[in-house]
Amino acid sequence: MRTWGPLTAVCLGTFMLLLDVTIVVVALPDMARSLHASLSDLQWVVDGYALALAALLLGVGAAADILGRRRVHVVGVVLFAVASLLCGLAGGPGALVAARAVQGVGAAAMLATTLPLLGSVYQGRQRSVALGVWGAVSGGAAAVGPVLGGVLTEGPGWRWIFFVNLPVSVAAVWLTLRVVPESRGPRGMRIDWLGTVAFAGFAGGVTYAVVRAGEDGWGAWVTLGSFAVAALALVCFVLVERRVAHPLLDLSLLRKPAFVGVMAGALAFNGVAFGGMPYLSIWLQTVLGMSPVRGGLTLLPLTGAAVVVSVLAGKLLHGVPARLTIGGGLLLIGTGCFCQAVLGAGSDWTTLVPGLVLVGVGTGLVAPGIAGAALAAVPAERAGMAGGAVNTVRQLGYALGVAVSGTVLTSRMRDTLSHDAAHTLAGGGAGALRGTFSEHALRAAFASGLDSALVTAGFVGTAAGALVLALVRAGRTERTGGTAQAAAGVTESAARTLTGEETASHG
């Protein structure tokens, strides 16, 4: 228990917070029917969690360095559990979205403290093994999410995708308090609250603007006003980071082409690979008539390929430059999106399989090495900051990917359906429209919308892959390692950095 108890405690929290990124995808149609939720409500059920996680990750990491990492981690687990209970009890879409945002706050506290806690407990070979196990758990959560979500939704109901977190949270809190020692960062640190608020305003503003564009159009005053607020928040963030003593992000890192390339790749990665999954799930269940379990199993070619390739990449691609695995992986993801964008009124789930496999293979190449590439692109004393920044932009990219995919989807469907009908169909309301439109018309409209969203994702993924190949060059550690650290997406040096052994940076 003393040896592997801390790893078990941390992995329980990691599994829950990453599972809740994907587990809701399969349950969205049932949520829509049960809560009478609109398309924008469903988008915020997904994005509320991802945005809170992205906006607070760096700030909470700094707070944990001062207040105590174990303490912040436990508070995060408790908050996550309370929010999960509120999600399961939600009586309307507004309450569910609010509870999901609180869940994201708790998840940020857990994720920000995960690597520092592991780094403070384990050294040498044990640290390598611990990071490898943590990486495997992270990949497993993504693979299990859609299937488990389908089983729970079809069985006891969608509310149980949240209730299942409660006993796991109790076990995680008990084990953390019993076997995980407290640790803190170097003295003299300050929390950049202004930077945290400004970044949250930017992330929330730009995502809200894209969602509103799908409802009201790109030229609507609400959309333009939201973009203006986001731009103002970004300017404030830059000004704060240039003046604060302990910034969330050292802006001088943006002068390094390799770091910019990795960050651009990280931003595009989650959005392109996973941003369209909620709408694929809605299409599979409400248009093709699949059960939640079958809908979840349909996504296994992606998640299964990602897990297998990530394991093989760590063993077989040792010494291959990360620019090739990350850039090439993004090109594969983009190609996979293009391959899926061939849907028509008569298409079924098998049409998606080749594209899903390609996206999974690309994901398996990108995910293990992207954090390590960010660390290699910056000085050693900024490794913790770089690792935190990559996790932040990945979650932001996912939130934006969901928003952009939904907006493109509904915009294309309005070519053949009315505004209200397009949003009803995209939000899982195909049954309510079958008396007004023919089955062929509904299937054709949804397929054309998905094709447009997938083509958009394909272009973004291809451009991001080309950018990574152009900007990222071999550096001091820019290699895809064959060790357990590579599977976890971090290096042992990074883990030392995150525990404060090498620097006062956080993340």
C-alpha positions as CSV (number, residue, x, y, z in Angstrom):
1,M,0.0,0.0,0.0
2,R,2.8,2.4,0.8
3,T,4.6,1.7,-2.5
4,W,1.7,1.7,-5.0
5,G,-1.1,3.3,-2.9
6,P,-0.3,6.9,-4.0
7,L,-0.3,5.8,-7.7
8,T,-3.6,4.1,-7.2
9,A,-5.1,7.2,-5.6
10,V,-3.9,9.5,-8.3
11,C,-5.0,7.2,-11.1
12,L,-8.5,7.0,-9.7
13,G,-8.9,10.7,-10.0
14,T,-7.3,10.8,-13.4
15,F,-9.6,8.1,-14.7
16,M,-12.7,9.9,-13.5
17,L,-11.8,13.3,-14.8
18,L,-10.8,12.0,-18.3
19,L,-13.7,9.6,-18.4
20,D,-16.1,12.4,-18.0
21,V,-14.7,14.2,-21.1
22,T,-16.1,11.4,-23.3
23,I,-18.6,9.4,-21.3
24,V,-21.3,12.0,-21.9
25,V,-21.1,11.8,-25.7
26,V,-23.2,8.7,-26.0
27,A,-25.7,9.9,-23.5
28,L,-26.5,13.2,-25.2
29,P,-29.6,12.0,-27.1
30,D,-31.2,10.7,-23.9
31,M,-30.3,13.9,-22.1
32,A,-32.0,15.9,-24.8
33,R,-35.2,13.9,-24.5
34,S,-35.2,13.8,-20.8
35,L,-34.5,17.5,-20.1
36,H,-36.0,18.9,-23.4
37,A,-32.5,20.3,-24.1
38,S,-31.7,22.3,-27.3
39,L,-28.6,21.9,-29.4
40,S,-26.8,24.7,-27.7
41,D,-27.6,23.1,-24.3
42,L,-26.0,19.9,-25.4
43,Q,-23.0,21.8,-26.7
44,W,-22.5,23.4,-23.3
45,V,-23.0,20.1,-21.4
46,V,-19.7,19.1,-23.2
47,D,-18.0,22.5,-23.4
48,G,-18.8,23.7,-19.9
49,Y,-16.7,21.0,-18.5
50,A,-13.8,21.3,-21.0
51,L,-13.7,25.1,-20.7
52,A,-13.6,25.2,-16.9
53,L,-10.8,22.6,-17.0
54,A,-8.8,24.6,-19.6
55,A,-9.4,28.0,-18.0
56,L,-8.3,27.1,-14.5
57,L,-5.6,24.4,-15.0
58,L,-2.6,26.7,-14.8
59,G,-4.0,29.0,-12.0
60,V,-5.0,26.0,-9.8
61,G,-1.6,24.5,-10.4
62,A,0.0,27.7,-9.0
63,A,-2.4,27.7,-6.0
64,A,-1.5,24.1,-5.3
65,D,2.2,24.9,-5.1
66,I,1.4,27.3,-2.3
67,L,-1.6,25.7,-0.5
68,G,-0.4,22.1,-0.7
69,R,-0.8,19.8,-3.6
70,R,-2.5,17.0,-1.7
71,R,-4.9,19.4,-0.1
72,V,-5.9,20.9,-3.5
73,H,-6.2,17.5,-5.0
74,V,-8.6,16.3,-2.3
75,V,-10.6,19.4,-2.5
76,G,-10.8,18.9,-6.3
77,V,-12.0,15.3,-5.9
78,V,-14.7,16.3,-3.3
79,L,-15.9,19.2,-5.6
80,F,-15.9,16.8,-8.5
81,A,-18.1,14.3,-6.5
82,V,-20.5,17.0,-5.4
83,A,-20.9,18.3,-8.9
84,S,-21.4,14.8,-10.2
85,L,-24.3,14.3,-7.8
86,L,-25.8,17.6,-8.9
87,C,-25.4,16.5,-12.6
88,G,-27.3,13.3,-11.9
89,L,-30.0,15.2,-10.0
90,A,-30.3,18.0,-12.6
91,G,-33.9,18.8,-13.5
92,G,-33.2,21.0,-16.5
93,P,-30.4,21.7,-19.0
94,G,-29.3,24.9,-17.2
95,A,-28.7,23.1,-13.9
96,L,-26.8,20.3,-15.8
97,V,-24.6,22.8,-17.6
98,A,-23.8,24.6,-14.3
99,A,-23.0,21.4,-12.5
100,R,-20.8,20.3,-15.4
101,A,-18.8,23.6,-15.1
102,V,-18.3,22.9,-11.4
103,Q,-17.2,19.4,-12.3
104,G,-14.6,21.1,-14.6
105,V,-13.3,23.2,-11.7
106,G,-12.8,20.0,-9.6
107,A,-11.2,18.3,-12.6
108,A,-8.7,21.1,-13.0
109,A,-7.6,20.8,-9.4
110,M,-7.1,17.1,-9.8
111,L,-5.2,17.2,-13.2
112,A,-3.0,20.2,-12.1
113,T,-1.7,18.2,-9.1
114,T,-1.5,14.7,-10.6
115,L,2.1,14.8,-12.0
116,P,3.5,16.9,-9.1
117,L,2.1,14.4,-6.6
118,L,3.5,11.4,-8.5
119,G,6.9,13.2,-8.9
120,S,7.1,13.9,-5.1
121,V,6.5,10.3,-4.2
122,Y,8.4,8.2,-6.8
123,Q,12.0,8.4,-7.9
124,G,14.2,6.6,-10.4
125,R,12.8,3.5,-12.0
126,Q,9.6,3.6,-9.8
127,R,8.9,7.0,-11.2
128,S,9.2,5.7,-14.7
129,V,6.8,2.8,-14.0
130,A,4.3,5.2,-12.2
131,L,4.3,7.6,-15.2
132,G,3.8,4.7,-17.6
133,V,0.8,3.3,-15.6
134,W,-0.6,6.8,-15.4
135,G,-0.3,7.2,-19.1
136,A,-2.0,3.8,-19.7
137,V,-4.9,4.8,-17.4
138,S,-5.3,8.1,-19.3
139,G,-5.6,6.3,-22.6
140,G,-7.9,3.7,-21.1
141,A,-10.3,6.3,-19.8
142,A,-10.8,7.7,-23.3
143,A,-11.3,4.2,-24.8
144,V,-13.8,3.1,-22.1
145,G,-15.8,6.3,-22.0
146,P,-18.2,5.9,-24.9
147,V,-18.8,2.2,-24.2
148,L,-19.4,2.7,-20.5
149,G,-21.6,5.7,-21.2
150,G,-23.7,3.5,-23.6
151,V,-24.0,0.7,-21.0
152,L,-25.1,3.0,-18.2
153,T,-27.4,5.1,-20.5
154,E,-29.2,2.0,-21.9
155,G,-29.3,0.3,-18.4
156,P,-30.1,2.4,-15.3
157,G,-30.2,5.7,-17.3
158,W,-28.0,8.6,-18.3
159,R,-27.9,10.0,-14.8
160,W,-25.8,7.1,-13.7
161,I,-22.9,8.2,-15.8
162,F,-22.5,10.8,-13.1
163,F,-23.6,8.8,-10.0
164,V,-20.9,6.2,-10.8
165,N,-18.3,8.8,-9.8
166,L,-19.5,9.0,-6.2
167,P,-18.1,5.7,-4.8
168,V,-14.9,6.1,-6.9
169,S,-14.5,9.6,-5.4
170,V,-14.9,8.3,-1.8
171,A,-12.2,5.7,-2.4
172,A,-9.9,8.3,-4.0
173,V,-10.3,10.7,-1.1
174,W,-9.7,8.0,1.5
175,L,-6.7,6.6,-0.2
176,T,-5.2,10.0,-0.9
177,L,-5.4,11.2,2.7
178,R,-4.0,7.9,3.9
179,V,-1.0,7.2,1.7
180,V,-0.1,10.4,-0.3
181,P,2.2,12.8,1.5
182,E,1.7,16.6,1.3
183,S,4.1,18.6,-1.0
184,R,4.5,22.2,-2.0
185,G,6.4,24.3,-4.5
186,P,9.3,26.6,-3.8
187,R,8.6,29.5,-1.4
188,G,7.9,33.0,-2.7
189,M,5.4,31.9,-5.4
190,R,2.4,34.1,-6.2
191,I,-0.8,33.1,-7.8
192,D,-1.6,35.0,-11.0
193,W,-5.3,35.4,-10.4
194,L,-5.6,38.3,-12.9
195,G,-4.1,36.2,-15.7
196,T,-6.4,33.3,-14.8
197,V,-9.5,35.5,-15.0
198,A,-8.4,37.1,-18.2
199,F,-7.7,33.7,-19.9
200,A,-11.0,32.3,-18.7
201,G,-12.7,35.4,-20.2
202,F,-11.0,34.8,-23.5
203,A,-11.7,31.0,-23.6
204,G,-15.3,31.4,-22.6
205,G,-15.9,34.4,-24.9
206,V,-14.6,32.9,-28.1
207,T,-16.4,29.6,-27.5
208,Y,-19.7,31.3,-26.7
209,A,-19.3,33.4,-29.8
210,V,-18.9,30.3,-32.0
211,V,-21.9,28.6,-30.4
212,R,-24.0,31.8,-30.9
213,A,-22.9,32.0,-34.5
214,G,-24.6,28.6,-35.0
215,E,-27.8,30.0,-33.5
216,D,-27.9,33.6,-34.7
217,G,-25.4,33.8,-37.5
218,W,-21.8,35.2,-37.7
219,G,-23.0,38.8,-38.2
220,A,-25.4,38.9,-35.2
221,W,-24.6,41.5,-32.6
222,V,-24.4,38.8,-29.9
223,T,-21.8,36.9,-31.9
224,L,-19.8,40.0,-32.7
225,G,-20.0,41.3,-29.1
226,S,-18.8,37.9,-27.7
227,F,-15.8,38.0,-30.1
228,A,-15.1,41.5,-29.0
229,V,-15.2,40.5,-25.3
230,A,-12.9,37.6,-26.1
231,A,-10.4,39.9,-27.9
232,L,-10.4,42.3,-25.0
233,A,-9.8,39.5,-22.5
234,L,-6.9,38.3,-24.6
235,V,-5.3,41.7,-24.7
236,C,-5.7,41.9,-20.9
237,F,-4.1,38.5,-20.5
238,V,-1.1,39.6,-22.6
239,L,-0.7,42.8,-20.6
240,V,-1.0,41.0,-17.3
241,E,1.5,38.3,-18.3
242,R,4.1,40.9,-19.4
243,R,4.0,42.5,-15.9
244,V,3.3,39.9,-13.3
245,A,6.2,38.4,-11.4
246,H,5.1,34.8,-11.8
247,P,3.1,34.5,-15.0
248,L,0.9,31.6,-16.1
249,L,2.7,31.7,-19.4
250,D,6.1,33.4,-20.1
251,L,5.3,35.2,-23.4
252,S,8.9,35.0,-24.5
253,L,8.3,31.3,-25.2
254,L,6.1,32.4,-28.1
255,R,9.3,33.7,-29.9
256,K,10.4,30.0,-30.2
257,P,9.0,28.6,-33.5
258,A,9.1,25.0,-32.1
259,F,7.0,25.9,-29.1
260,V,4.5,27.8,-31.2
261,G,4.3,24.8,-33.6
262,V,3.6,22.4,-30.7
263,M,1.0,24.6,-29.2
264,A,-0.8,25.0,-32.5
265,G,-0.7,21.2,-32.9
266,A,-2.1,20.7,-29.4
267,L,-4.9,23.2,-29.9
268,A,-5.9,21.5,-33.2
269,F,-5.4,18.0,-31.9
270,N,-8.3,17.4,-29.6
271,G,-10.7,19.6,-31.5
272,V,-10.1,17.9,-34.8
273,A,-10.0,14.3,-33.5
274,F,-12.9,14.5,-31.0
275,G,-14.9,17.7,-31.7
276,G,-17.3,16.0,-34.0
277,M,-18.0,12.9,-31.8
278,P,-21.1,14.3,-30.1
279,Y,-22.8,14.9,-33.4
280,L,-21.7,11.5,-34.7
281,S,-23.3,9.9,-31.6
282,I,-26.5,11.9,-32.2
283,W,-26.6,10.8,-35.8
284,L,-26.0,7.1,-34.9
285,Q,-28.8,7.0,-32.3
286,T,-31.5,9.4,-33.4
287,V,-31.2,9.1,-37.2
288,L,-29.9,5.5,-37.7
289,G,-31.8,4.3,-34.6
290,M,-28.9,2.6,-32.8
291,S,-29.0,1.9,-29.1
292,P,-26.6,3.8,-26.8
293,V,-24.5,0.7,-26.4
294,R,-24.2,0.1,-30.1
295,G,-23.5,3.8,-30.6
296,G,-20.6,3.6,-28.1
297,L,-19.2,0.5,-29.7
298,T,-19.2,2.2,-33.1
299,L,-16.6,4.6,-31.8
300,L,-14.3,1.8,-30.7
301,P,-12.3,1.7,-34.0
302,L,-11.0,5.2,-33.1
303,T,-10.3,4.7,-29.4
304,G,-9.0,1.1,-29.8
305,A,-6.6,2.1,-32.6
306,A,-5.4,5.0,-30.5
307,V,-4.5,2.8,-27.5
308,V,-2.8,0.2,-29.6
309,V,-0.7,2.6,-31.6
310,S,0.3,4.7,-28.6
311,V,1.7,1.5,-26.9
312,L,3.5,0.4,-30.1
313,A,4.8,3.9,-30.8
314,G,6.5,3.9,-27.5
315,K,8.3,0.6,-28.3
316,L,9.0,0.9,-32.0
317,L,9.5,4.6,-32.7
318,H,12.3,5.3,-30.2
319,G,14.6,7.9,-31.8
320,V,12.1,9.1,-34.4
321,P,11.8,13.0,-34.2
322,A,8.7,14.1,-32.5
323,R,8.0,16.6,-35.3
324,L,7.4,13.5,-37.5
325,T,5.1,11.6,-35.1
326,I,3.1,14.7,-34.2
327,G,3.0,16.3,-37.6
328,G,2.4,13.0,-39.3
329,G,-0.2,12.1,-36.8
330,L,-2.1,15.3,-37.3
331,L,-2.0,14.7,-41.1
332,L,-3.4,11.2,-40.5
333,I,-6.2,12.7,-38.3
334,G,-7.0,15.2,-41.0
335,T,-7.1,12.5,-43.6
336,G,-9.3,10.4,-41.4
337,C,-11.8,13.2,-41.2
338,F,-11.8,13.5,-44.9
339,C,-12.4,9.8,-45.3
340,Q,-15.5,10.0,-43.0
341,A,-16.9,13.0,-44.9
342,V,-18.6,10.7,-47.5
343,L,-21.9,10.3,-45.8
344,G,-25.2,10.3,-47.6
345,A,-28.9,9.5,-47.0
346,G,-28.2,5.8,-47.4
347,S,-25.0,5.6,-45.3
348,D,-24.7,3.5,-42.2
349,W,-22.1,3.2,-39.5
350,T,-19.7,1.1,-41.5
351,T,-19.0,4.1,-43.7
352,L,-17.2,5.7,-40.8
353,V,-14.9,2.8,-39.9
354,P,-11.9,3.5,-42.3
355,G,-11.8,7.2,-41.2
356,L,-12.2,6.4,-37.5
357,V,-9.3,4.0,-37.7
358,L,-7.1,6.6,-39.4
359,V,-8.0,9.2,-36.7
360,G,-7.2,6.6,-34.0
361,V,-3.8,5.8,-35.5
362,G,-3.0,9.6,-35.7
363,T,-4.2,10.1,-32.2
364,G,-1.9,7.2,-31.0
365,L,1.0,9.0,-32.6
366,V,0.3,12.5,-31.4
367,A,-0.9,12.0,-27.8
368,P,2.2,10.3,-26.3
369,G,4.7,12.7,-27.5
370,I,3.1,16.1,-27.7
371,A,3.9,17.1,-24.1
372,G,7.4,15.9,-24.4
373,A,7.9,18.0,-27.6
374,A,6.7,21.1,-25.7
375,L,9.2,20.4,-23.0
376,A,12.0,20.0,-25.5
377,A,11.2,23.3,-27.2
378,V,11.7,25.4,-24.0
379,P,14.5,25.9,-21.5
380,A,14.5,23.3,-18.6
381,E,13.4,25.9,-16.1
382,R,10.2,26.4,-18.1
383,A,9.3,22.7,-18.5
384,G,6.5,22.7,-16.0
385,M,4.9,25.8,-17.5
386,A,5.1,24.3,-21.0
387,G,3.5,21.0,-19.9
388,G,0.7,22.9,-18.2
389,A,0.2,25.1,-21.3
390,V,-0.1,22.0,-23.6
391,N,-2.8,20.5,-21.4
392,T,-4.7,23.8,-21.3
393,V,-4.7,24.4,-25.0
394,R,-5.7,20.7,-25.7
395,Q,-8.9,21.2,-23.5
396,L,-9.6,24.6,-25.1
397,G,-9.2,23.0,-28.5
398,Y,-11.7,20.3,-27.7
399,A,-14.2,23.0,-26.5
400,L,-13.7,25.0,-29.7
401,G,-13.9,21.8,-31.8
402,V,-17.3,20.9,-30.4
403,A,-18.6,24.5,-30.9
404,V,-17.2,24.9,-34.5
405,S,-18.5,21.4,-35.6
406,G,-22.0,22.2,-34.3
407,T,-22.1,25.6,-36.0
408,V,-20.9,24.2,-39.4
409,L,-23.3,21.2,-39.0
410,T,-26.4,23.4,-38.5
411,S,-25.3,26.0,-41.1
412,R,-25.2,23.3,-43.8
413,M,-28.5,21.7,-42.7
414,R,-30.2,25.0,-43.1
415,D,-29.7,24.7,-46.8
416,T,-32.5,22.1,-46.9
417,L,-34.3,22.6,-43.6
418,S,-35.6,25.6,-41.7
419,H,-33.6,27.2,-39.0
420,D,-35.6,25.6,-36.2
421,A,-35.8,22.2,-37.9
422,A,-32.0,22.1,-38.4
423,H,-31.3,22.8,-34.7
424,T,-34.0,20.3,-33.6
425,L,-32.4,17.6,-35.8
426,A,-28.9,18.4,-34.7
427,G,-30.0,18.4,-31.1
428,G,-31.4,14.8,-31.3
429,G,-35.0,15.7,-32.1
430,A,-35.3,13.6,-35.3
431,G,-38.4,11.9,-33.9
432,A,-40.3,15.2,-33.6
433,L,-39.6,16.0,-37.2
434,R,-40.6,12.8,-38.9
435,G,-44.2,13.9,-39.3
436,T,-43.1,17.0,-41.2
437,F,-40.1,15.8,-43.2
438,S,-39.5,12.5,-45.0
439,E,-37.0,10.0,-43.6
440,H,-34.8,10.5,-46.6
441,A,-34.8,14.3,-46.2
442,L,-33.8,14.0,-42.5
443,R,-31.0,11.5,-43.3
444,A,-29.7,13.5,-46.2
445,A,-29.7,16.8,-44.2
446,F,-27.9,15.4,-41.2
447,A,-25.4,13.5,-43.5
448,S,-24.6,16.7,-45.4
449,G,-24.1,18.6,-42.2
450,L,-21.7,16.0,-40.8
451,D,-19.8,16.0,-44.1
452,S,-19.3,19.7,-43.9
453,A,-18.1,19.5,-40.2
454,L,-15.7,16.7,-41.0
455,V,-14.3,18.5,-44.1
456,T,-13.7,21.5,-41.9
457,A,-11.9,19.4,-39.3
458,G,-9.9,17.7,-42.1
459,F,-8.6,21.0,-43.3
460,V,-7.7,22.2,-39.8
461,G,-5.9,18.9,-39.0
462,T,-3.9,19.0,-42.2
463,A,-2.9,22.6,-41.8
464,A,-1.9,21.9,-38.2
465,G,0.2,18.9,-39.2
466,A,2.0,21.0,-41.9
467,L,2.6,23.7,-39.4
468,V,4.2,21.3,-36.9
469,L,6.4,19.8,-39.6
470,A,7.5,23.3,-40.7
471,L,8.2,24.9,-37.2
472,V,9.3,22.0,-34.9
473,R,12.9,21.1,-35.4
474,A,15.1,18.6,-33.5
475,G,16.1,19.9,-30.2
476,R,17.8,18.8,-27.1
477,T,15.2,16.0,-26.3
478,E,12.9,16.0,-29.2
479,R,12.6,12.3,-29.7
480,T,9.8,9.8,-29.3
481,G,11.0,7.7,-26.5
482,G,10.4,4.0,-26.0
483,T,10.1,4.3,-22.3
484,A,7.2,4.5,-19.9
485,Q,7.6,8.2,-19.7
486,A,6.9,8.5,-23.4
487,A,3.8,6.5,-23.0
488,A,2.7,8.9,-20.4
489,G,3.5,11.9,-22.5
490,V,6.0,13.3,-20.0
491,T,9.7,12.9,-19.2
492,E,11.3,12.2,-15.8
493,S,12.9,15.7,-16.1
494,A,9.5,17.2,-16.4
495,A,8.2,15.3,-13.4
496,R,11.1,16.7,-11.4
497,T,10.3,20.1,-12.7
498,L,6.7,19.8,-11.7
499,T,7.7,18.9,-8.1
500,G,9.9,21.9,-7.8
501,E,13.2,20.1,-7.8
502,E,14.5,22.1,-10.7
503,T,12.4,25.3,-10.9
504,A,9.8,27.5,-9.3
505,S,7.6,27.2,-12.4
506,H,4.2,25.5,-12.0
507,G,1.8,23.8,-14.4
